[in-house]
């Protein structure tokens, strides 16, 4: 599980990107579909921007 921040409403939520086929997930607060590329992800060191 990874913690993501919604690009629309900035809500933080958990999503399991390993089991999601297209690597997209819906924000449970506003319903915005977010992809791994557009989001910052939090790890034990704080927020990071995924590198391509």
LUMTOR-794124 format. One record per residue (C-alpha): x, y, z; residue number from 1; residue in one letter. Coordinates in pm, whole numbers, plus 50000, padded with zeros to 5 digits. Layout:
REM LUMTOR-794124
MARVEX   east  north     up    k  r
MARVEX      X      Y      Z  NUM  a
...
//
This chain:
REM LUMTOR-794124
MARVEX   east  north     up    k  r
MARVEX  50000  50000  50000    1  x
MARVEX  50116  50349  49918    2  x
MARVEX  49976  50679  50036    3  x
MARVEX  49881  50917  49757    4  x
MARVEX  49765  51276  49743    5  x
MARVEX  49478  51353  49506    6  x
MARVEX  49577  51601  49236    7  x
MARVEX  49233  51765  49252    8  x
MARVEX  49130  51793  49618    9  x
MARVEX  49465  51705  49782   10  x
MARVEX  49302  51437  49995   11  x
MARVEX  49548  51175  50119   12  x
MARVEX  49446  50812  50072   13  x
MARVEX  49594  50465  50046   14  x
MARVEX  49595  50272  49721   15  x
MARVEX  49751  49936  49640   16  x
MARVEX  49919  50008  49307   17  x
MARVEX  50049  49650  49278   18  x
MARVEX  49704  49502  49214   19  x
MARVEX  49560  49780  48997   20  x
MARVEX  49608  49684  48634   21  x
MARVEX  49623  50031  48470   22  x
MARVEX  49796  50182  48776   23  x
MARVEX  49514  50428  48831   24  x
MARVEX  49303  50475  49140   25  x
MARVEX  49005  50684  49247   26  x
MARVEX  49012  50937  49525   27  x
MARVEX  48753  50824  49782   28  x
MARVEX  48670  51187  49868   29  x
MARVEX  48604  51353  49530   30  x
MARVEX  48610  51060  49285   31  x
MARVEX  48896  51202  49077   32  x
MARVEX  49087  50932  48889   33  x
MARVEX  49456  50962  48971   34  x
MARVEX  49751  50788  48817   35  x
MARVEX  50083  50710  48975   36  x
MARVEX  50262  50959  48749   37  x
MARVEX  50056  51263  48853   38  x
MARVEX  50077  51210  49226   39  x
MARVEX  50325  51252  49499   40  x
MARVEX  50368  50945  49711   41  x
MARVEX  50464  50931  50077   42  x
MARVEX  50726  50694  50210   43  x
MARVEX  50892  50673  50551   44  x
MARVEX  51105  50979  50470   45  x
MARVEX  50816  51205  50366   46  x
MARVEX  50664  51306  50032   47  x
MARVEX  50843  51215  49714   48  x
MARVEX  50778  51270  49346   49  x
MARVEX  50804  50941  49154   50  x
MARVEX  51085  50953  48902   51  x
MARVEX  51034  50821  48551   52  x
//
